[in-house]
């Protein structure tokens, strides 16, 4: 039972980290495009 709970928690954390990472990457792309346009 604990094993499964821990797995779920780590999966959730992993997913959250991935989404944060993607958001940061998208922000960087956007920022770079805006800098290029200036």
CHARMM internal coordinates of N, CA and C (Angstrom, degrees):
IC EDIT
DIST 1 N 1 CA 1.4691
DIST 1 CA 1 C 1.5365
ANGL 1 N 1 CA 1 C 110.73
DIST 1 C 2 N 1.3057
ANGL 1 CA 1 C 2 N 116.20
DIHE 1 N 1 CA 1 C 2 N -49.84
DIST 2 N 2 CA 1.4650
ANGL 1 C 2 N 2 CA 119.42
DIHE 1 CA 1 C 2 N 2 CA 179.29
DIST 2 CA 2 C 1.5272
ANGL 2 N 2 CA 2 C 111.37
DIHE 1 C 2 N 2 CA 2 C -61.79
DIST 2 C 3 N 1.3111
ANGL 2 CA 2 C 3 N 115.67
DIHE 2 N 2 CA 2 C 3 N -38.30
DIST 3 N 3 CA 1.4652
ANGL 2 C 3 N 3 CA 119.92
DIHE 2 CA 2 C 3 N 3 CA 179.01
DIST 3 CA 3 C 1.5242
ANGL 3 N 3 CA 3 C 110.68
DIHE 2 C 3 N 3 CA 3 C -55.87
DIST 3 C 4 N 1.3182
ANGL 3 CA 3 C 4 N 114.79
DIHE 3 N 3 CA 3 C 4 N -48.07
DIST 4 N 4 CA 1.4669
ANGL 3 C 4 N 4 CA 119.90
DIHE 3 CA 3 C 4 N 4 CA -178.44
DIST 4 CA 4 C 1.5294
ANGL 4 N 4 CA 4 C 110.36
DIHE 3 C 4 N 4 CA 4 C -63.53
DIST 4 C 5 N 1.3061
ANGL 4 CA 4 C 5 N 116.78
DIHE 4 N 4 CA 4 C 5 N -43.64
DIST 5 N 5 CA 1.4713
ANGL 4 C 5 N 5 CA 120.55
DIHE 4 CA 4 C 5 N 5 CA 179.46
DIST 5 CA 5 C 1.5283
ANGL 5 N 5 CA 5 C 110.43
DIHE 4 C 5 N 5 CA 5 C -59.61
DIST 5 C 6 N 1.2956
ANGL 5 CA 5 C 6 N 116.26
DIHE 5 N 5 CA 5 C 6 N -46.18
DIST 6 N 6 CA 1.4635
ANGL 5 C 6 N 6 CA 120.00
DIHE 5 CA 5 C 6 N 6 CA 179.86
DIST 6 CA 6 C 1.5251
ANGL 6 N 6 CA 6 C 111.13
DIHE 5 C 6 N 6 CA 6 C -62.23
DIST 6 C 7 N 1.3053
ANGL 6 CA 6 C 7 N 115.65
DIHE 6 N 6 CA 6 C 7 N -40.25
DIST 7 N 7 CA 1.4683
ANGL 6 C 7 N 7 CA 119.81
DIHE 6 CA 6 C 7 N 7 CA 178.69
DIST 7 CA 7 C 1.5289
ANGL 7 N 7 CA 7 C 110.00
DIHE 6 C 7 N 7 CA 7 C -60.60
DIST 7 C 8 N 1.3273
ANGL 7 CA 7 C 8 N 115.43
DIHE 7 N 7 CA 7 C 8 N -45.85
DIST 8 N 8 CA 1.4702
ANGL 7 C 8 N 8 CA 119.37
DIHE 7 CA 7 C 8 N 8 CA 179.68
DIST 8 CA 8 C 1.5192
ANGL 8 N 8 CA 8 C 110.58
DIHE 7 C 8 N 8 CA 8 C -60.12
DIST 8 C 9 N 1.3157
ANGL 8 CA 8 C 9 N 116.07
DIHE 8 N 8 CA 8 C 9 N -46.08
DIST 9 N 9 CA 1.4684
ANGL 8 C 9 N 9 CA 119.79
DIHE 8 CA 8 C 9 N 9 CA -179.22
DIST 9 CA 9 C 1.5190
ANGL 9 N 9 CA 9 C 111.07
DIHE 8 C 9 N 9 CA 9 C -59.89
DIST 9 C 10 N 1.3137
ANGL 9 CA 9 C 10 N 116.81
DIHE 9 N 9 CA 9 C 10 N -47.18
DIST 10 N 10 CA 1.4590
ANGL 9 C 10 N 10 CA 119.22
DIHE 9 CA 9 C 10 N 10 CA -178.32
DIST 10 CA 10 C 1.5268
ANGL 10 N 10 CA 10 C 110.44
DIHE 9 C 10 N 10 CA 10 C -66.34
DIST 10 C 11 N 1.3208
ANGL 10 CA 10 C 11 N 117.27
DIHE 10 N 10 CA 10 C 11 N -35.00
DIST 11 N 11 CA 1.4724
ANGL 10 C 11 N 11 CA 120.06
DIHE 10 CA 10 C 11 N 11 CA 176.49
DIST 11 CA 11 C 1.5230
ANGL 11 N 11 CA 11 C 110.43
DIHE 10 C 11 N 11 CA 11 C -63.34
DIST 11 C 12 N 1.3207
ANGL 11 CA 11 C 12 N 116.11
DIHE 11 N 11 CA 11 C 12 N -43.37
DIST 12 N 12 CA 1.4699
ANGL 11 C 12 N 12 CA 120.30
DIHE 11 CA 11 C 12 N 12 CA 179.82
DIST 12 CA 12 C 1.5263
ANGL 12 N 12 CA 12 C 109.90
DIHE 11 C 12 N 12 CA 12 C -63.39
DIST 12 C 13 N 1.3206
ANGL 12 CA 12 C 13 N 116.27
DIHE 12 N 12 CA 12 C 13 N -46.54
DIST 13 N 13 CA 1.4671
ANGL 12 C 13 N 13 CA 120.05
DIHE 12 CA 12 C 13 N 13 CA 179.52
DIST 13 CA 13 C 1.5260
ANGL 13 N 13 CA 13 C 109.98
DIHE 12 C 13 N 13 CA 13 C -59.64
DIST 13 C 14 N 1.3199
ANGL 13 CA 13 C 14 N 115.84
DIHE 13 N 13 CA 13 C 14 N -44.28
DIST 14 N 14 CA 1.4610
ANGL 13 C 14 N 14 CA 120.56
DIHE 13 CA 13 C 14 N 14 CA -179.94
DIST 14 CA 14 C 1.5320
ANGL 14 N 14 CA 14 C 110.81
DIHE 13 C 14 N 14 CA 14 C -59.74
DIST 14 C 15 N 1.3259
ANGL 14 CA 14 C 15 N 116.00
DIHE 14 N 14 CA 14 C 15 N -45.10
DIST 15 N 15 CA 1.4620
ANGL 14 C 15 N 15 CA 120.83
DIHE 14 CA 14 C 15 N 15 CA -179.83
DIST 15 CA 15 C 1.5220
ANGL 15 N 15 CA 15 C 110.96
DIHE 14 C 15 N 15 CA 15 C -62.61
DIST 15 C 16 N 1.3158
ANGL 15 CA 15 C 16 N 115.93
DIHE 15 N 15 CA 15 C 16 N -43.46
DIST 16 N 16 CA 1.4721
ANGL 15 C 16 N 16 CA 120.18
DIHE 15 CA 15 C 16 N 16 CA 179.60
DIST 16 CA 16 C 1.5260
ANGL 16 N 16 CA 16 C 110.20
DIHE 15 C 16 N 16 CA 16 C -62.34
DIST 16 C 17 N 1.3183
ANGL 16 CA 16 C 17 N 116.49
DIHE 16 N 16 CA 16 C 17 N -45.30
DIST 17 N 17 CA 1.4647
ANGL 16 C 17 N 17 CA 119.96
DIHE 16 CA 16 C 17 N 17 CA 179.17
DIST 17 CA 17 C 1.5239
ANGL 17 N 17 CA 17 C 110.81
DIHE 16 C 17 N 17 CA 17 C -61.03
DIST 17 C 18 N 1.3146
ANGL 17 CA 17 C 18 N 116.51
DIHE 17 N 17 CA 17 C 18 N -41.59
DIST 18 N 18 CA 1.4645
ANGL 17 C 18 N 18 CA 120.41
DIHE 17 CA 17 C 18 N 18 CA 179.25
DIST 18 CA 18 C 1.5261
ANGL 18 N 18 CA 18 C 110.79
DIHE 17 C 18 N 18 CA 18 C -60.85
DIST 18 C 19 N 1.3137
ANGL 18 CA 18 C 19 N 116.43
DIHE 18 N 18 CA 18 C 19 N -45.75
DIST 19 N 19 CA 1.4617
ANGL 18 C 19 N 19 CA 119.38
DIHE 18 CA 18 C 19 N 19 CA -177.63
DIST 19 CA 19 C 1.5245
ANGL 19 N 19 CA 19 C 110.71
DIHE 18 C 19 N 19 CA 19 C -66.57
DIST 19 C 20 N 1.3300
ANGL 19 CA 19 C 20 N 116.93
DIHE 19 N 19 CA 19 C 20 N -38.18
DIST 20 N 20 CA 1.4697
ANGL 19 C 20 N 20 CA 119.91
DIHE 19 CA 19 C 20 N 20 CA 177.10
DIST 20 CA 20 C 1.5265
ANGL 20 N 20 CA 20 C 109.31
DIHE 19 C 20 N 20 CA 20 C -63.27
DIST 20 C 21 N 1.3202
ANGL 20 CA 20 C 21 N 115.59
DIHE 20 N 20 CA 20 C 21 N -43.82
DIST 21 N 21 CA 1.4589
ANGL 20 C 21 N 21 CA 120.80
DIHE 20 CA 20 C 21 N 21 CA 179.74
DIST 21 CA 21 C 1.5298
ANGL 21 N 21 CA 21 C 110.79
DIHE 20 C 21 N 21 CA 21 C -59.42
DIST 21 C 22 N 1.3201
ANGL 21 CA 21 C 22 N 116.55
DIHE 21 N 21 CA 21 C 22 N -44.96
DIST 22 N 22 CA 1.4661
ANGL 21 C 22 N 22 CA 120.91
DIHE 21 CA 21 C 22 N 22 CA 179.37
DIST 22 CA 22 C 1.5198
ANGL 22 N 22 CA 22 C 111.04
DIHE 21 C 22 N 22 CA 22 C -62.39
DIST 22 C 23 N 1.3220
ANGL 22 CA 22 C 23 N 116.04
DIHE 22 N 22 CA 22 C 23 N -41.06
DIST 23 N 23 CA 1.4590
ANGL 22 C 23 N 23 CA 119.84
DIHE 22 CA 22 C 23 N 23 CA -179.14
DIST 23 CA 23 C 1.5248
ANGL 23 N 23 CA 23 C 110.43
DIHE 22 C 23 N 23 CA 23 C -63.60
DIST 23 C 24 N 1.3286
ANGL 23 CA 23 C 24 N 116.03
DIHE 23 N 23 CA 23 C 24 N -43.56
DIST 24 N 24 CA 1.4671
ANGL 23 C 24 N 24 CA 120.09
DIHE 23 CA 23 C 24 N 24 CA 178.97
DIST 24 CA 24 C 1.5248
ANGL 24 N 24 CA 24 C 110.17
DIHE 23 C 24 N 24 CA 24 C -62.36
DIST 24 C 25 N 1.3315
ANGL 24 CA 24 C 25 N 115.97
DIHE 24 N 24 CA 24 C 25 N -42.03
DIST 25 N 25 CA 1.4631
ANGL 24 C 25 N 25 CA 119.82
DIHE 24 CA 24 C 25 N 25 CA -179.81
DIST 25 CA 25 C 1.5247
ANGL 25 N 25 CA 25 C 110.33
DIHE 24 C 25 N 25 CA 25 C -62.31
DIST 25 C 26 N 1.3275
ANGL 25 CA 25 C 26 N 116.49
DIHE 25 N 25 CA 25 C 26 N -42.88
DIST 26 N 26 CA 1.4638
ANGL 25 C 26 N 26 CA 120.45
DIHE 25 CA 25 C 26 N 26 CA 179.25
DIST 26 CA 26 C 1.5231
ANGL 26 N 26 CA 26 C 110.88
DIHE 25 C 26 N 26 CA 26 C -64.02
DIST 26 C 27 N 1.3199
ANGL 26 CA 26 C 27 N 116.29
DIHE 26 N 26 CA 26 C 27 N -41.43
DIST 27 N 27 CA 1.4647
ANGL 26 C 27 N 27 CA 119.72
DIHE 26 CA 26 C 27 N 27 CA 178.52
DIST 27 CA 27 C 1.5273
ANGL 27 N 27 CA 27 C 110.18
DIHE 26 C 27 N 27 CA 27 C -61.89
DIST 27 C 28 N 1.3227
ANGL 27 CA 27 C 28 N 116.60
DIHE 27 N 27 CA 27 C 28 N -40.95
DIST 28 N 28 CA 1.4630
ANGL 27 C 28 N 28 CA 120.18
DIHE 27 CA 27 C 28 N 28 CA 179.25
DIST 28 CA 28 C 1.5155
ANGL 28 N 28 CA 28 C 111.09
DIHE 27 C 28 N 28 CA 28 C -62.19
DIST 28 C 29 N 1.3261
ANGL 28 CA 28 C 29 N 116.16
DIHE 28 N 28 CA 28 C 29 N -44.84
DIST 29 N 29 CA 1.4722
ANGL 28 C 29 N 29 CA 120.19
DIHE 28 CA 28 C 29 N 29 CA 179.36
DIST 29 CA 29 C 1.5199
ANGL 29 N 29 CA 29 C 109.83
DIHE 28 C 29 N 29 CA 29 C -58.74
DIST 29 C 30 N 1.3229
ANGL 29 CA 29 C 30 N 115.29
DIHE 29 N 29 CA 29 C 30 N -47.89
DIST 30 N 30 CA 1.4607
ANGL 29 C 30 N 30 CA 120.87
DIHE 29 CA 29 C 30 N 30 CA -179.40
DIST 30 CA 30 C 1.5292
ANGL 30 N 30 CA 30 C 109.78
DIHE 29 C 30 N 30 CA 30 C -59.44
DIST 30 C 31 N 1.3234
ANGL 30 CA 30 C 31 N 115.49
DIHE 30 N 30 CA 30 C 31 N -46.66
DIST 31 N 31 CA 1.4617
ANGL 30 C 31 N 31 CA 121.02
DIHE 30 CA 30 C 31 N 31 CA -179.23
DIST 31 CA 31 C 1.5241
ANGL 31 N 31 CA 31 C 110.73
DIHE 30 C 31 N 31 CA 31 C -60.18
DIST 31 C 32 N 1.3286
ANGL 31 CA 31 C 32 N 116.38
DIHE 31 N 31 CA 31 C 32 N -44.81
DIST 32 N 32 CA 1.4630
ANGL 31 C 32 N 32 CA 120.66
DIHE 31 CA 31 C 32 N 32 CA -179.83
DIST 32 CA 32 C 1.5259
ANGL 32 N 32 CA 32 C 111.39
DIHE 31 C 32 N 32 CA 32 C -62.85
DIST 32 C 33 N 1.3201
ANGL 32 CA 32 C 33 N 116.72
DIHE 32 N 32 CA 32 C 33 N -41.24
DIST 33 N 33 CA 1.4706
ANGL 32 C 33 N 33 CA 119.68
DIHE 32 CA 32 C 33 N 33 CA 178.77
DIST 33 CA 33 C 1.5177
ANGL 33 N 33 CA 33 C 110.08
DIHE 32 C 33 N 33 CA 33 C -61.87
DIST 33 C 34 N 1.3283
ANGL 33 CA 33 C 34 N 116.69
DIHE 33 N 33 CA 33 C 34 N -43.72
DIST 34 N 34 CA 1.4661
ANGL 33 C 34 N 34 CA 120.03
DIHE 33 CA 33 C 34 N 34 CA -179.06
DIST 34 CA 34 C 1.5237
ANGL 34 N 34 CA 34 C 110.70
DIHE 33 C 34 N 34 CA 34 C -64.46
DIST 34 C 35 N 1.3180
ANGL 34 CA 34 C 35 N 116.90
DIHE 34 N 34 CA 34 C 35 N -37.23
DIST 35 N 35 CA 1.4643
ANGL 34 C 35 N 35 CA 119.66
DIHE 34 CA 34 C 35 N 35 CA 178.70
DIST 35 CA 35 C 1.5241
ANGL 35 N 35 CA 35 C 110.33
DIHE 34 C 35 N 35 CA 35 C -67.54
DIST 35 C 36 N 1.3226
ANGL 35 CA 35 C 36 N 116.40
DIHE 35 N 35 CA 35 C 36 N -38.78
DIST 36 N 36 CA 1.4627
ANGL 35 C 36 N 36 CA 120.32
DIHE 35 CA 35 C 36 N 36 CA -179.97
DIST 36 CA 36 C 1.5284
ANGL 36 N 36 CA 36 C 111.00
DIHE 35 C 36 N 36 CA 36 C -64.58
DIST 36 C 37 N 1.3129
ANGL 36 CA 36 C 37 N 115.87
DIHE 36 N 36 CA 36 C 37 N -35.34
DIST 37 N 37 CA 1.4662
ANGL 36 C 37 N 37 CA 119.62
DIHE 36 CA 36 C 37 N 37 CA -176.40
DIST 37 CA 37 C 1.5243
ANGL 37 N 37 CA 37 C 112.56
DIHE 36 C 37 N 37 CA 37 C -73.45
DIST 37 C 38 N 1.2878
ANGL 37 CA 37 C 38 N 118.01
DIHE 37 N 37 CA 37 C 38 N -21.53
DIST 38 N 38 CA 1.4653
ANGL 37 C 38 N 38 CA 120.12
DIHE 37 CA 37 C 38 N 38 CA -178.71
DIST 38 CA 38 C 1.5205
ANGL 38 N 38 CA 38 C 111.27
DIHE 37 C 38 N 38 CA 38 C -72.50
END
COOR INIT
IC SEED 1 N 1 CA 1 C
IC BUILD
